[in-house]
């Protein structure tokens, strides 16, 4: 599957939470990876 870059405006508190999650790189590679996993979970019924 081809990936395309997007842009989003995100609340500052969510950005801080994302950055905190990324301190341990064993679960998420980067912000895009974390957001992609979150959206996949949201998409599931």
PAZAPA-4460 file (N, C-alpha, C; in steps of 0.05 Angstrom, whole numbers, plus 32768, in hexadecimal, padded with zeros to 4 digits):
% residues 45
    n_x    n_y    n_z   ca_x   ca_y   ca_z    c_x    c_y    c_z   seq   type   mol
   8011   7FE8   8000   8000   8000   8000   8012   8019   8000     1      X     A
   800C   802B   7FEE   801B   8044   7FEC   8013   8056   8003     2      X     A
   8026   8065   800D   8020   8078   8023   8023   8094   8018     3      X     A
   8012   80A6   8022   8012   80C2   801A   8014   80D3   8032     4      X     A
   8024   80E8   8031   8026   80FB   8047   800D   810B   804A     5      X     A
   8006   8111   8063   7FEF   8122   8069   7FF8   8137   807E     6      X     A
   7FE7   814A   8082   7FEC   815F   8096   7FD3   8160   80A8     7      X     A
   7FD8   8163   80C2   7FC2   8165   80D5   7FC9   8179   80EB     8      X     A
   7FB5   8187   80F5   7FB8   8198   810C   7FAF   8189   8124     9      X     A
   7FC1   8186   8138   7FBC   8175   814F   7FC0   8186   8168    10      X     A
   7FAE   8182   817B   7FB0   818F   8195   7FCB   818B   81A2    11      X     A
   7FD5   81A0   81AE   7FF0   819F   81BA   7FF3   8189   81CF    12      X     A
   7FDD   8184   81DF   7FDF   816F   81F3   7FE2   8153   81E6    13      X     A
   7FD5   814F   81CF   7FD8   8136   81C1   7FF5   8133   81B6    14      X     A
   8000   8149   81AD   801B   8148   81A2   802F   8140   81B9    15      X     A
   802B   814C   81D0   803C   8144   81E7   8039   8127   81EE    16      X     A
   8020   811D   81ED   801B   8100   81F3   8029   80EF   81DE    17      X     A
   8027   80F6   81C5   8034   80E7   81AF   8052   80E7   81B4    18      X     A
   805E   80FE   81BA   807B   80FF   81BE   8083   80EE   81D6    19      X     A
   8072   80ED   81EA   8078   80DC   8202   8078   80BF   81FA    20      X     A
   8065   80B7   81E9   8063   809B   81E0   807B   8093   81CF    21      X     A
   8087   80A6   81C1   809D   80A1   81AF   80B8   809E   81BE    22      X     A
   80B9   80A4   81D7   80D2   80A2   81E6   80DC   8085   81E7    23      X     A
   80C9   8072   81E7   80D0   8056   81E5   80CB   804D   81C8    24      X     A
   80DF   804C   81B8   80DC   8046   819B   80D6   8029   8195    25      X     A
   80D2   8018   81A9   80CD   7FFC   81A3   80B0   7FF8   819A    26      X     A
   809E   800A   81A1   8082   8007   8199   807B   8016   817F    27      X     A
   8085   802E   817D   807F   803F   8165   8099   804A   815A    28      X     A
   809C   8049   813F   80B4   8053   8132   80B6   8071   8132    29      X     A
   809F   807E   812E   809E   809B   812B   8081   80A5   812E    30      X     A
   807D   80BE   812B   8061   80C9   812F   804E   80BE   811A    31      X     A
   8057   80BB   8101   8046   80B1   80EC   803D   8094   80F3    32      X     A
   804F   8084   80FD   8049   8068   8104   8035   8068   811A    33      X     A
   8038   8078   812F   8025   8078   8145   800A   8081   813C    34      X     A
   8008   8095   812C   7FEE   809F   8122   7FE1   808B   8110    35      X     A
   7FF1   807E   80FF   7FE6   8069   80ED   7FD9   8052   80FD    36      X     A
   7FE7   8049   8112   7FDD   8034   8123   7FC3   803D   8131    37      X     A
   7FC3   8055   813B   7FAB   8060   8149   7F93   8061   8136    38      X     A
   7F98   806A   811D   7F82   806B   810A   7F78   804F   8102    39      X     A
   7F8A   803C   8100   7F82   8020   80FA   7F70   8016   8110    40      X     A
   7F77   801B   8129   7F66   8012   813F   7F4B   8020   813F    41      X     A
   7F4A   8039   8138   7F32   8048   8137   7F20   803E   8120    42      X     A
   7F2C   8035   810B   7F1D   802C   80F3   7F0F   8011   80F8    43      X     A
   7F1B   8000   8109   7F0F   7FE6   810E   7EF4   7FE9   811C    44      X     A
   7EE0   7FD8   8114   7EC6   7FDA   8120   7EC5   7FD0   813D    45      X     A
***
